[in-house]
Amino acid sequence: VASAFGIKSYRVTTADELESALDTAFSHDGPVFLDVVSESEVAELPPVYSWQQAARTVTAVDRREPRK
């Protein structure tokens, strides 16, 4: 779809590809669409999220604690 509108697009499927794709996107003179595939195990945020829940999530991710 992006190419139909003249927009450069790149698909990122691994963490190793991300830095290069971002460098390319930021150096391009015009719009760029990045399709970044993420792991299915990444925790999704609930629709309503309190600051306390956010702080606990950040702490857990920072410590790399497994999901309970």
PDB file of N, CA, C and O in Angstrom, chain B, residues numbered from 101:
ATOM      1  N   VAL B 101       0.828  -1.184   0.000  1.00  0.00           N
ATOM      2  CA  VAL B 101       0.000   0.000   0.000  1.00  0.00           C
ATOM      3  C   VAL B 101       0.879   1.257   0.000  1.00  0.00           C
ATOM      4  O   VAL B 101       0.595   2.221  -0.711  1.00  0.00           O
ATOM      5  N   ALA B 102       1.946   1.236   0.803  1.00  0.00           N
ATOM      6  CA  ALA B 102       2.815   2.410   0.883  1.00  0.00           C
ATOM      7  C   ALA B 102       3.403   2.753  -0.484  1.00  0.00           C
ATOM      8  O   ALA B 102       3.441   3.922  -0.869  1.00  0.00           O
ATOM      9  N   SER B 103       3.856   1.748  -1.211  1.00  0.00           N
ATOM     10  CA  SER B 103       4.471   2.017  -2.515  1.00  0.00           C
ATOM     11  C   SER B 103       3.464   2.600  -3.505  1.00  0.00           C
ATOM     12  O   SER B 103       3.853   3.347  -4.402  1.00  0.00           O
ATOM     13  N   ALA B 104       2.190   2.279  -3.361  1.00  0.00           N
ATOM     14  CA  ALA B 104       1.162   2.842  -4.229  1.00  0.00           C
ATOM     15  C   ALA B 104       1.057   4.352  -4.049  1.00  0.00           C
ATOM     16  O   ALA B 104       0.623   5.059  -4.958  1.00  0.00           O
ATOM     17  N   PHE B 105       1.450   4.844  -2.888  1.00  0.00           N
ATOM     18  CA  PHE B 105       1.428   6.275  -2.605  1.00  0.00           C
ATOM     19  C   PHE B 105       2.815   6.909  -2.715  1.00  0.00           C
ATOM     20  O   PHE B 105       3.010   8.064  -2.337  1.00  0.00           O
ATOM     21  N   GLY B 106       3.768   6.146  -3.233  1.00  0.00           N
ATOM     22  CA  GLY B 106       5.126   6.667  -3.398  1.00  0.00           C
ATOM     23  C   GLY B 106       5.916   6.752  -2.107  1.00  0.00           C
ATOM     24  O   GLY B 106       6.860   7.536  -2.001  1.00  0.00           O
ATOM     25  N   ILE B 107       5.538   5.953  -1.131  1.00  0.00           N
ATOM     26  CA  ILE B 107       6.213   5.956   0.171  1.00  0.00           C
ATOM     27  C   ILE B 107       7.142   4.753   0.252  1.00  0.00           C
ATOM     28  O   ILE B 107       6.743   3.627  -0.044  1.00  0.00           O
ATOM     29  N   LYS B 108       8.381   4.998   0.654  1.00  0.00           N
ATOM     30  CA  LYS B 108       9.333   3.900   0.870  1.00  0.00           C
ATOM     31  C   LYS B 108       8.852   3.069   2.052  1.00  0.00           C
ATOM     32  O   LYS B 108       8.334   3.611   3.028  1.00  0.00           O
ATOM     33  N   SER B 109       9.022   1.770   1.963  1.00  0.00           N
ATOM     34  CA  SER B 109       8.630   0.916   3.083  1.00  0.00           C
ATOM     35  C   SER B 109       9.664  -0.184   3.280  1.00  0.00           C
ATOM     36  O   SER B 109      10.290  -0.657   2.331  1.00  0.00           O
ATOM     37  N   TYR B 110       9.824  -0.574   4.532  1.00  0.00           N
ATOM     38  CA  TYR B 110      10.767  -1.622   4.900  1.00  0.00           C
ATOM     39  C   TYR B 110      10.110  -2.508   5.950  1.00  0.00           C
ATOM     40  O   TYR B 110       9.364  -2.028   6.803  1.00  0.00           O
ATOM     41  N   ARG B 111      10.394  -3.794   5.880  1.00  0.00           N
ATOM     42  CA  ARG B 111       9.890  -4.748   6.875  1.00  0.00           C
ATOM     43  C   ARG B 111      11.063  -5.193   7.743  1.00  0.00           C
ATOM     44  O   ARG B 111      12.097  -5.618   7.227  1.00  0.00           O
ATOM     45  N   VAL B 112      10.902  -5.095   9.047  1.00  0.00           N
ATOM     46  CA  VAL B 112      11.921  -5.476  10.013  1.00  0.00           C
ATOM     47  C   VAL B 112      11.408  -6.711  10.755  1.00  0.00           C
ATOM     48  O   VAL B 112      10.374  -6.665  11.421  1.00  0.00           O
ATOM     49  N   THR B 113      12.148  -7.813  10.628  1.00  0.00           N
ATOM     50  CA  THR B 113      11.702  -9.050  11.263  1.00  0.00           C
ATOM     51  C   THR B 113      12.604  -9.510  12.405  1.00  0.00           C
ATOM     52  O   THR B 113      12.244 -10.413  13.160  1.00  0.00           O
ATOM     53  N   THR B 114      13.786  -8.884  12.532  1.00  0.00           N
ATOM     54  CA  THR B 114      14.688  -9.248  13.628  1.00  0.00           C
ATOM     55  C   THR B 114      15.234  -7.980  14.281  1.00  0.00           C
ATOM     56  O   THR B 114      15.252  -6.909  13.674  1.00  0.00           O
ATOM     57  N   ALA B 115      15.674  -8.120  15.516  1.00  0.00           N
ATOM     58  CA  ALA B 115      16.248  -6.986  16.236  1.00  0.00           C
ATOM     59  C   ALA B 115      17.500  -6.475  15.529  1.00  0.00           C
ATOM     60  O   ALA B 115      17.786  -5.279  15.566  1.00  0.00           O
ATOM     61  N   ASP B 116      18.249  -7.371  14.884  1.00  0.00           N
ATOM     62  CA  ASP B 116      19.466  -6.976  14.181  1.00  0.00           C
ATOM     63  C   ASP B 116      19.183  -6.048  13.007  1.00  0.00           C
ATOM     64  O   ASP B 116      20.039  -5.242  12.641  1.00  0.00           O
ATOM     65  N   GLU B 117      18.009  -6.147  12.417  1.00  0.00           N
ATOM     66  CA  GLU B 117      17.646  -5.318  11.267  1.00  0.00           C
ATOM     67  C   GLU B 117      17.132  -3.930  11.658  1.00  0.00           C
ATOM     68  O   GLU B 117      17.101  -3.022  10.828  1.00  0.00           O
ATOM     69  N   LEU B 118      16.734  -3.767  12.910  1.00  0.00           N
ATOM     70  CA  LEU B 118      16.054  -2.544  13.325  1.00  0.00           C
ATOM     71  C   LEU B 118      16.924  -1.299  13.202  1.00  0.00           C
ATOM     72  O   LEU B 118      16.474  -0.296  12.647  1.00  0.00           O
ATOM     73  N   GLU B 119      18.144  -1.333  13.698  1.00  0.00           N
ATOM     74  CA  GLU B 119      18.998  -0.142  13.668  1.00  0.00           C
ATOM     75  C   GLU B 119      19.245   0.321  12.237  1.00  0.00           C
ATOM     76  O   GLU B 119      19.169   1.515  11.945  1.00  0.00           O
ATOM     77  N   SER B 120      19.536  -0.609  11.358  1.00  0.00           N
ATOM     78  CA  SER B 120      19.778  -0.268   9.960  1.00  0.00           C
ATOM     79  C   SER B 120      18.524   0.336   9.316  1.00  0.00           C
ATOM     80  O   SER B 120      18.611   1.319   8.580  1.00  0.00           O
ATOM     81  N   ALA B 121      17.364  -0.257   9.598  1.00  0.00           N
ATOM     82  CA  ALA B 121      16.115   0.244   9.039  1.00  0.00           C
ATOM     83  C   ALA B 121      15.811   1.648   9.548  1.00  0.00           C
ATOM     84  O   ALA B 121      15.355   2.498   8.784  1.00  0.00           O
ATOM     85  N   LEU B 122      16.059   1.896  10.824  1.00  0.00           N
ATOM     86  CA  LEU B 122      15.835   3.233  11.375  1.00  0.00           C
ATOM     87  C   LEU B 122      16.797   4.246  10.769  1.00  0.00           C
ATOM     88  O   LEU B 122      16.392   5.361  10.439  1.00  0.00           O
ATOM     89  N   ASP B 123      18.066   3.871  10.617  1.00  0.00           N
ATOM     90  CA  ASP B 123      19.041   4.770   9.975  1.00  0.00           C
ATOM     91  C   ASP B 123      18.595   5.120   8.561  1.00  0.00           C
ATOM     92  O   ASP B 123      18.651   6.279   8.151  1.00  0.00           O
ATOM     93  N   THR B 124      18.156   4.114   7.826  1.00  0.00           N
ATOM     94  CA  THR B 124      17.681   4.330   6.457  1.00  0.00           C
ATOM     95  C   THR B 124      16.458   5.233   6.442  1.00  0.00           C
ATOM     96  O   THR B 124      16.364   6.143   5.619  1.00  0.00           O
ATOM     97  N   ALA B 125      15.529   4.985   7.346  1.00  0.00           N
ATOM     98  CA  ALA B 125      14.303   5.782   7.403  1.00  0.00           C
ATOM     99  C   ALA B 125      14.591   7.229   7.745  1.00  0.00           C
ATOM    100  O   ALA B 125      14.041   8.135   7.119  1.00  0.00           O
ATOM    101  N   PHE B 126      15.446   7.462   8.732  1.00  0.00           N
ATOM    102  CA  PHE B 126      15.740   8.834   9.143  1.00  0.00           C
ATOM    103  C   PHE B 126      16.598   9.586   8.130  1.00  0.00           C
ATOM    104  O   PHE B 126      16.560  10.816   8.088  1.00  0.00           O
ATOM    105  N   SER B 127      17.365   8.874   7.321  1.00  0.00           N
ATOM    106  CA  SER B 127      18.184   9.543   6.325  1.00  0.00           C
ATOM    107  C   SER B 127      17.435   9.786   5.013  1.00  0.00           C
ATOM    108  O   SER B 127      17.908  10.537   4.160  1.00  0.00           O
ATOM    109  N   HIS B 128      16.273   9.157   4.850  1.00  0.00           N
ATOM    110  CA  HIS B 128      15.484   9.319   3.633  1.00  0.00           C
ATOM    111  C   HIS B 128      14.773  10.670   3.642  1.00  0.00           C
ATOM    112  O   HIS B 128      14.222  11.087   4.661  1.00  0.00           O
ATOM    113  N   ASP B 129      14.794  11.337   2.514  1.00  0.00           N
ATOM    114  CA  ASP B 129      14.135  12.640   2.392  1.00  0.00           C
ATOM    115  C   ASP B 129      12.691  12.436   1.949  1.00  0.00           C
ATOM    116  O   ASP B 129      12.366  12.585   0.771  1.00  0.00           O
ATOM    117  N   GLY B 130      11.845  12.100   2.885  1.00  0.00           N
ATOM    118  CA  GLY B 130      10.441  11.857   2.596  1.00  0.00           C
ATOM    119  C   GLY B 130       9.870  10.864   3.567  1.00  0.00           C
ATOM    120  O   GLY B 130      10.569  10.395   4.465  1.00  0.00           O
ATOM    121  N   PRO B 131       8.606  10.537   3.400  1.00  0.00           N
ATOM    122  CA  PRO B 131       7.966   9.603   4.332  1.00  0.00           C
ATOM    123  C   PRO B 131       8.463   8.173   4.140  1.00  0.00           C
ATOM    124  O   PRO B 131       8.798   7.754   3.032  1.00  0.00           O
ATOM    125  N   VAL B 132       8.501   7.443   5.241  1.00  0.00           N
ATOM    126  CA  VAL B 132       8.915   6.044   5.233  1.00  0.00           C
ATOM    127  C   VAL B 132       7.974   5.272   6.153  1.00  0.00           C
ATOM    128  O   VAL B 132       7.625   5.744   7.235  1.00  0.00           O
ATOM    129  N   PHE B 133       7.570   4.093   5.717  1.00  0.00           N
ATOM    130  CA  PHE B 133       6.742   3.212   6.538  1.00  0.00           C
ATOM    131  C   PHE B 133       7.593   2.031   6.958  1.00  0.00           C
ATOM    132  O   PHE B 133       8.132   1.320   6.110  1.00  0.00           O
ATOM    133  N   LEU B 134       7.719   1.812   8.270  1.00  0.00           N
ATOM    134  CA  LEU B 134       8.438   0.651   8.790  1.00  0.00           C
ATOM    135  C   LEU B 134       7.427  -0.340   9.349  1.00  0.00           C
ATOM    136  O   LEU B 134       6.632   0.000  10.225  1.00  0.00           O
ATOM    137  N   ASP B 135       7.462  -1.559   8.842  1.00  0.00           N
ATOM    138  CA  ASP B 135       6.634  -2.646   9.345  1.00  0.00           C
ATOM    139  C   ASP B 135       7.527  -3.471  10.263  1.00  0.00           C
ATOM    140  O   ASP B 135       8.328  -4.280   9.795  1.00  0.00           O
ATOM    141  N   VAL B 136       7.389  -3.265  11.573  1.00  0.00           N
ATOM    142  CA  VAL B 136       8.251  -3.923  12.550  1.00  0.00           C
ATOM    143  C   VAL B 136       7.479  -5.062  13.197  1.00  0.00           C
ATOM    144  O   VAL B 136       6.473  -4.847  13.874  1.00  0.00           O
ATOM    145  N   VAL B 137       7.965  -6.271  12.978  1.00  0.00           N
ATOM    146  CA  VAL B 137       7.340  -7.465  13.535  1.00  0.00           C
ATOM    147  C   VAL B 137       7.874  -7.650  14.949  1.00  0.00           C
ATOM    148  O   VAL B 137       9.086  -7.674  15.163  1.00  0.00           O
ATOM    149  N   SER B 138       6.970  -7.778  15.909  1.00  0.00           N
ATOM    150  CA  SER B 138       7.397  -7.961  17.299  1.00  0.00           C
ATOM    151  C   SER B 138       7.059  -9.372  17.769  1.00  0.00           C
ATOM    152  O   SER B 138       6.296 -10.091  17.124  1.00  0.00           O
ATOM    153  N   GLU B 139       7.633  -9.746  18.888  1.00  0.00           N
ATOM    154  CA  GLU B 139       7.399 -11.063  19.455  1.00  0.00           C
ATOM    155  C   GLU B 139       5.971 -11.166  19.969  1.00  0.00           C
ATOM    156  O   GLU B 139       5.422 -10.205  20.507  1.00  0.00           O
ATOM    157  N   SER B 140       5.389 -12.318  19.803  1.00  0.00           N
ATOM    158  CA  SER B 140       4.019 -12.518  20.288  1.00  0.00           C
ATOM    159  C   SER B 140       3.962 -12.624  21.798  1.00  0.00           C
ATOM    160  O   SER B 140       2.881 -12.520  22.377  1.00  0.00           O
ATOM    161  N   GLU B 141       5.095 -12.829  22.452  1.00  0.00           N
ATOM    162  CA  GLU B 141       5.124 -12.973  23.903  1.00  0.00           C
ATOM    163  C   GLU B 141       5.224 -11.637  24.634  1.00  0.00           C
ATOM    164  O   GLU B 141       5.222 -11.609  25.865  1.00  0.00           O
ATOM    165  N   VAL B 142       5.311 -10.536  23.899  1.00  0.00           N
ATOM    166  CA  VAL B 142       5.409  -9.231  24.528  1.00  0.00           C
ATOM    167  C   VAL B 142       4.067  -8.914  25.186  1.00  0.00           C
ATOM    168  O   VAL B 142       3.012  -9.032  24.563  1.00  0.00           O
ATOM    169  N   ALA B 143       4.125  -8.513  26.448  1.00  0.00           N
ATOM    170  CA  ALA B 143       2.900  -8.226  27.188  1.00  0.00           C
ATOM    171  C   ALA B 143       2.206  -6.996  26.607  1.00  0.00           C
ATOM    172  O   ALA B 143       2.838  -5.970  26.357  1.00  0.00           O
ATOM    173  N   GLU B 144       0.917  -7.117  26.401  1.00  0.00           N
ATOM    174  CA  GLU B 144       0.130  -5.987  25.935  1.00  0.00           C
ATOM    175  C   GLU B 144      -0.406  -5.227  27.136  1.00  0.00           C
ATOM    176  O   GLU B 144      -0.692  -5.815  28.179  1.00  0.00           O
ATOM    177  N   LEU B 145      -0.540  -3.925  26.982  1.00  0.00           N
ATOM    178  CA  LEU B 145      -1.077  -3.111  28.056  1.00  0.00           C
ATOM    179  C   LEU B 145      -2.595  -3.222  28.078  1.00  0.00           C
ATOM    180  O   LEU B 145      -3.223  -3.280  27.021  1.00  0.00           O
ATOM    181  N   PRO B 146      -3.187  -3.253  29.256  1.00  0.00           N
ATOM    182  CA  PRO B 146      -4.647  -3.276  29.314  1.00  0.00           C
ATOM    183  C   PRO B 146      -5.219  -1.942  28.823  1.00  0.00           C
ATOM    184  O   PRO B 146      -4.502  -0.942  28.825  1.00  0.00           O
ATOM    185  N   PRO B 147      -6.488  -1.900  28.403  1.00  0.00           N
ATOM    186  CA  PRO B 147      -7.067  -0.671  27.865  1.00  0.00           C
ATOM    187  C   PRO B 147      -7.052   0.496  28.852  1.00  0.00           C
ATOM    188  O   PRO B 147      -6.871   1.643  28.442  1.00  0.00           O
ATOM    189  N   VAL B 148      -7.238   0.227  30.132  1.00  0.00           N
ATOM    190  CA  VAL B 148      -7.171   1.268  31.149  1.00  0.00           C
ATOM    191  C   VAL B 148      -6.002   0.912  32.052  1.00  0.00           C
ATOM    192  O   VAL B 148      -5.962  -0.168  32.642  1.00  0.00           O
ATOM    193  N   TYR B 149      -5.054   1.831  32.154  1.00  0.00           N
ATOM    194  CA  TYR B 149      -3.800   1.535  32.820  1.00  0.00           C
ATOM    195  C   TYR B 149      -3.489   2.622  33.835  1.00  0.00           C
ATOM    196  O   TYR B 149      -3.353   3.787  33.461  1.00  0.00           O
ATOM    197  N   SER B 150      -3.373   2.270  35.104  1.00  0.00           N
ATOM    198  CA  SER B 150      -3.051   3.262  36.130  1.00  0.00           C
ATOM    199  C   SER B 150      -1.541   3.499  36.165  1.00  0.00           C
ATOM    200  O   SER B 150      -0.765   2.692  35.652  1.00  0.00           O
ATOM    201  N   TRP B 151      -1.138   4.603  36.771  1.00  0.00           N
ATOM    202  CA  TRP B 151       0.297   4.902  36.903  1.00  0.00           C
ATOM    203  C   TRP B 151       0.988   3.838  37.739  1.00  0.00           C
ATOM    204  O   TRP B 151       2.141   3.493  37.481  1.00  0.00           O
ATOM    205  N   GLN B 152       0.289   3.316  38.741  1.00  0.00           N
ATOM    206  CA  GLN B 152       0.869   2.275  39.583  1.00  0.00           C
ATOM    207  C   GLN B 152       1.132   1.005  38.769  1.00  0.00           C
ATOM    208  O   GLN B 152       2.184   0.383  38.915  1.00  0.00           O
ATOM    209  N   GLN B 153       0.181   0.621  37.916  1.00  0.00           N
ATOM    210  CA  GLN B 153       0.372  -0.551  37.060  1.00  0.00           C
ATOM    211  C   GLN B 153       1.529  -0.307  36.087  1.00  0.00           C
ATOM    212  O   GLN B 153       2.341  -1.201  35.848  1.00  0.00           O
ATOM    213  N   ALA B 154       1.601   0.889  35.535  1.00  0.00           N
ATOM    214  CA  ALA B 154       2.677   1.219  34.598  1.00  0.00           C
ATOM    215  C   ALA B 154       4.040   1.106  35.281  1.00  0.00           C
ATOM    216  O   ALA B 154       4.981   0.558  34.706  1.00  0.00           O
ATOM    217  N   ALA B 155       4.143   1.617  36.488  1.00  0.00           N
ATOM    218  CA  ALA B 155       5.412   1.561  37.221  1.00  0.00           C
ATOM    219  C   ALA B 155       5.825   0.122  37.493  1.00  0.00           C
ATOM    220  O   ALA B 155       7.001  -0.221  37.368  1.00  0.00           O
ATOM    221  N   ARG B 156       4.864  -0.726  37.865  1.00  0.00           N
ATOM    222  CA  ARG B 156       5.184  -2.136  38.115  1.00  0.00           C
ATOM    223  C   ARG B 156       5.617  -2.844  36.825  1.00  0.00           C
ATOM    224  O   ARG B 156       6.530  -3.669  36.838  1.00  0.00           O
ATOM    225  N   THR B 157       4.957  -2.515  35.723  1.00  0.00           N
ATOM    226  CA  THR B 157       5.317  -3.123  34.436  1.00  0.00           C
ATOM    227  C   THR B 157       6.729  -2.731  34.032  1.00  0.00           C
ATOM    228  O   THR B 157       7.520  -3.579  33.619  1.00  0.00           O
ATOM    229  N   VAL B 158       7.045  -1.449  34.150  1.00  0.00           N
ATOM    230  CA  VAL B 158       8.381  -0.977  33.786  1.00  0.00           C
ATOM    231  C   VAL B 158       9.431  -1.644  34.669  1.00  0.00           C
ATOM    232  O   VAL B 158      10.490  -2.041  34.184  1.00  0.00           O
ATOM    233  N   THR B 159       9.143  -1.766  35.941  1.00  0.00           N
ATOM    234  CA  THR B 159      10.084  -2.419  36.859  1.00  0.00           C
ATOM    235  C   THR B 159      10.286  -3.881  36.471  1.00  0.00           C
ATOM    236  O   THR B 159      11.415  -4.371  36.459  1.00  0.00           O
ATOM    237  N   ALA B 160       9.207  -4.569  36.159  1.00  0.00           N
ATOM    238  CA  ALA B 160       9.301  -5.985  35.781  1.00  0.00           C
ATOM    239  C   ALA B 160      10.073  -6.160  34.484  1.00  0.00           C
ATOM    240  O   ALA B 160      10.907  -7.058  34.374  1.00  0.00           O
ATOM    241  N   VAL B 161       9.804  -5.311  33.503  1.00  0.00           N
ATOM    242  CA  VAL B 161      10.507  -5.403  32.220  1.00  0.00           C
ATOM    243  C   VAL B 161      11.972  -5.073  32.407  1.00  0.00           C
ATOM    244  O   VAL B 161      12.842  -5.714  31.817  1.00  0.00           O
ATOM    245  N   ASP B 162      12.249  -4.061  33.235  1.00  0.00           N
ATOM    246  CA  ASP B 162      13.631  -3.669  33.489  1.00  0.00           C
ATOM    247  C   ASP B 162      14.409  -4.798  34.144  1.00  0.00           C
ATOM    248  O   ASP B 162      15.595  -4.975  33.865  1.00  0.00           O
ATOM    249  N   ARG B 163      13.765  -5.557  35.002  1.00  0.00           N
ATOM    250  CA  ARG B 163      14.419  -6.678  35.676  1.00  0.00           C
ATOM    251  C   ARG B 163      14.365  -7.946  34.847  1.00  0.00           C
ATOM    252  O   ARG B 163      14.966  -8.957  35.210  1.00  0.00           O
ATOM    253  N   ARG B 164      13.647  -7.895  33.734  1.00  0.00           N
ATOM    254  CA  ARG B 164      13.469  -9.050  32.853  1.00  0.00           C
ATOM    255  C   ARG B 164      12.780 -10.203  33.586  1.00  0.00           C
ATOM    256  O   ARG B 164      13.108 -11.371  33.378  1.00  0.00           O
ATOM    257  N   GLU B 165      11.815  -9.851  34.453  1.00  0.00           N
ATOM    258  CA  GLU B 165      11.081 -10.874  35.193  1.00  0.00           C
ATOM    259  C   GLU B 165      10.099 -11.566  34.255  1.00  0.00           C
ATOM    260  O   GLU B 165       9.517 -10.925  33.380  1.00  0.00           O
ATOM    261  N   PRO B 166       9.915 -12.868  34.433  1.00  0.00           N
ATOM    262  CA  PRO B 166       8.934 -13.575  33.593  1.00  0.00           C
ATOM    263  C   PRO B 166       7.518 -13.127  33.936  1.00  0.00           C
ATOM    264  O   PRO B 166       7.229 -12.700  35.053  1.00  0.00           O
ATOM    265  N   ARG B 167       6.647 -13.239  32.935  1.00  0.00           N
ATOM    266  CA  ARG B 167       5.240 -12.909  33.154  1.00  0.00           C
ATOM    267  C   ARG B 167       4.614 -13.921  34.092  1.00  0.00           C
ATOM    268  O   ARG B 167       4.917 -15.113  34.024  1.00  0.00           O
ATOM    269  N   LYS B 168       3.733 -13.444  34.972  1.00  0.00           N
ATOM    270  CA  LYS B 168       3.051 -14.344  35.919  1.00  0.00           C
ATOM    271  C   LYS B 168       1.616 -14.496  35.515  1.00  0.00           C
ATOM    272  O   LYS B 168       0.862 -15.210  36.176  1.00  0.00           O
TER     273      LYS B 168
END
